[in-house]
Amino acid sequence: TLARAEATANAGRHLEAAAQYERLARRGFMNWDPPTALLAAREYLRGGALTDAERLLAKARPRARSAEDRSLLLEVEAGTALARGDTARAAAMLRPLPSPITPDAAAALLDLRGQAEIATAEALAGVRTFEERAGLLASPEARTANDRRLFELLRLHPPRTVVTLAGVSEQER
């Protein structure tokens, strides 16, 4: 069931969850349930199986109709681009975010956008994206994890220059 696949994903067994979602997404010969196929693609991506993620994306892409489907499609496409090292493409895909969008989907997409911006030497844009993301997070623990993620990304991709532009807050600096 979908609940079992979700529980498997929440347990961190992404490839197993992806296979479960994929089985549930099949609706006969050449017929796929797009939302479930996208969930499978996301779990393949999280498990590092990029080729399988792209295969499921190809099946779901032409049939993604709802706002939730389009948000998840964007999340998996941008995540795949990041995983393949195409940070500029990922950053471009994530500007601007789709509308309407749920707070959870926005938080996931903002995480990817911030990661892509920092990796493409747009540190200030990345900092601002993570600040925007923090505003969507409900718990202090989630906001702390967001700040920690930003710090780690900046350590991984240090800015080339210190930001001294007008309009930059002390916190951003």
C-alpha positions as CSV (number, residue, x, y, z in Angstrom):
1,T,0.0,0.0,0.0
2,L,1.0,3.6,-0.2
3,A,1.2,3.8,3.5
4,R,3.6,0.9,3.7
5,A,5.8,2.6,1.0
6,E,5.7,5.9,2.8
7,A,6.7,4.2,6.1
8,T,9.6,2.5,4.3
9,A,10.7,5.8,2.9
10,N,10.5,7.5,6.3
11,A,12.7,4.7,7.7
12,G,15.4,5.7,5.2
13,R,15.1,2.6,3.0
14,H,14.7,4.7,-0.1
15,L,15.4,2.1,-2.8
16,E,13.1,-0.3,-1.2
17,A,10.4,2.4,-1.0
18,A,11.0,3.4,-4.6
19,A,10.4,-0.2,-5.8
20,Q,7.2,-0.3,-3.7
21,Y,6.0,3.0,-5.2
22,E,6.9,1.8,-8.7
23,R,4.8,-1.4,-8.3
24,L,1.9,0.7,-7.1
25,A,2.3,3.2,-9.9
26,R,1.8,0.6,-12.7
27,R,-1.7,0.6,-14.0
28,G,-1.4,-2.0,-16.7
29,F,0.6,-2.0,-19.9
30,M,2.1,1.5,-20.6
31,N,-0.2,3.1,-18.1
32,W,1.1,4.8,-15.0
33,D,-0.3,6.7,-12.1
34,P,1.7,10.0,-12.2
35,P,1.7,11.0,-8.5
36,T,2.9,7.5,-7.4
37,A,5.5,7.3,-10.2
38,L,6.8,10.7,-9.0
39,L,7.0,9.4,-5.5
40,A,9.0,6.4,-6.8
41,A,11.3,8.8,-8.7
42,R,11.9,10.9,-5.6
43,E,12.8,7.8,-3.6
44,Y,15.1,6.6,-6.4
45,L,16.8,10.0,-6.3
46,R,17.2,9.9,-2.5
47,G,18.7,6.4,-2.8
48,G,21.2,7.6,-5.4
49,A,19.6,5.6,-8.3
50,L,19.6,8.5,-10.8
51,T,18.9,6.5,-13.9
52,D,15.9,4.9,-12.3
53,A,14.7,8.3,-11.1
54,E,15.0,9.7,-14.6
55,R,13.2,6.7,-16.0
56,L,10.2,7.2,-13.7
57,L,10.3,11.0,-14.4
58,A,9.9,10.3,-18.1
59,K,6.8,8.2,-17.4
60,A,5.2,10.8,-15.1
61,R,6.2,14.1,-16.8
62,P,3.6,14.1,-19.6
63,R,0.8,13.2,-17.2
64,A,1.6,15.5,-14.2
65,R,-1.5,17.7,-14.0
66,S,-2.1,18.8,-10.4
67,A,-0.1,21.5,-8.6
68,E,1.2,18.8,-6.2
69,D,2.4,16.7,-9.1
70,R,4.1,19.6,-10.8
71,S,5.9,20.6,-7.5
72,L,7.1,17.0,-7.0
73,L,8.1,16.8,-10.7
74,L,10.2,20.0,-10.2
75,E,11.7,18.7,-7.0
76,V,12.9,15.5,-8.6
77,E,14.1,17.1,-11.8
78,A,16.0,19.8,-10.0
79,G,17.4,17.2,-7.5
80,T,18.5,15.0,-10.4
81,A,20.3,18.0,-12.0
82,L,22.0,18.8,-8.7
83,A,23.1,15.1,-8.3
84,R,24.5,15.1,-11.8
85,G,26.5,18.3,-11.0
86,D,24.4,20.6,-13.2
87,T,23.9,23.3,-10.5
88,A,23.2,26.1,-12.9
89,R,20.4,24.2,-14.5
90,A,18.9,23.3,-11.1
91,A,19.1,27.0,-10.0
92,A,17.4,28.2,-13.2
93,M,14.6,25.5,-12.9
94,L,13.8,26.7,-9.3
95,R,13.4,30.4,-10.1
96,P,10.6,31.2,-9.4
97,L,8.8,28.5,-7.5
98,P,5.5,27.2,-8.9
99,S,2.2,28.6,-7.5
100,P,0.1,27.4,-5.8
101,I,2.4,25.4,-3.6
102,T,2.1,23.8,-0.2
103,P,4.5,24.9,2.6
104,D,6.1,21.4,2.7
105,A,6.7,21.4,-1.1
106,A,8.0,25.0,-0.9
107,A,10.5,24.1,1.9
108,A,11.8,21.2,-0.2
109,L,12.2,23.3,-3.3
110,L,13.8,26.2,-1.4
111,D,16.3,23.8,0.0
112,L,17.3,22.6,-3.5
113,R,17.3,26.2,-4.8
114,G,19.5,27.4,-1.9
115,Q,21.9,24.5,-2.5
116,A,22.1,25.3,-6.2
117,E,22.6,29.0,-5.7
118,I,25.5,28.4,-3.2
119,A,27.1,25.8,-5.5
120,T,27.0,28.3,-8.4
121,A,28.7,31.0,-6.4
122,E,25.5,33.0,-5.7
123,A,26.1,32.9,-1.9
124,L,23.9,35.9,-1.1
125,A,21.0,34.5,-3.0
126,G,21.5,31.2,-1.3
127,V,21.5,32.8,2.1
128,R,18.3,34.6,1.3
129,T,16.7,31.5,0.0
130,F,17.5,29.6,3.3
131,E,16.2,32.6,5.3
132,E,12.9,32.3,3.3
133,R,12.8,28.6,3.9
134,A,13.3,29.1,7.7
135,G,10.1,31.2,7.6
136,L,8.2,28.1,6.4
137,L,9.5,25.7,9.1
138,A,7.3,25.1,12.1
139,S,9.7,24.0,14.8
140,P,12.8,25.5,16.3
141,E,14.6,22.2,15.6
142,A,13.8,22.4,11.9
143,R,15.0,26.0,11.8
144,T,18.2,25.1,13.6
145,A,18.7,22.2,11.1
146,N,18.1,24.7,8.3
147,D,20.8,27.1,9.6
148,R,23.2,24.1,10.0
149,R,22.5,23.1,6.4
150,L,23.2,26.6,5.2
151,F,26.4,26.7,7.2
152,E,27.6,23.4,5.8
153,L,26.9,24.4,2.2
154,L,28.8,27.7,2.7
155,R,31.7,25.7,4.1
156,L,31.6,23.3,1.1
157,H,31.3,26.3,-1.4
158,P,32.8,29.3,0.4
159,P,32.0,32.7,-1.1
160,R,34.8,34.2,-3.1
161,T,34.3,37.6,-1.7
162,V,32.8,39.1,1.5
163,V,29.5,40.7,0.6
164,T,29.6,44.4,1.0
165,L,26.7,45.5,-1.2
166,A,24.2,48.1,-0.1
167,G,21.0,46.5,1.3
168,V,22.8,43.5,2.8
169,S,21.9,42.9,6.4
170,E,24.5,42.1,9.1
171,Q,23.0,38.6,9.4
172,E,23.4,38.1,5.7
173,R,27.0,39.4,5.8
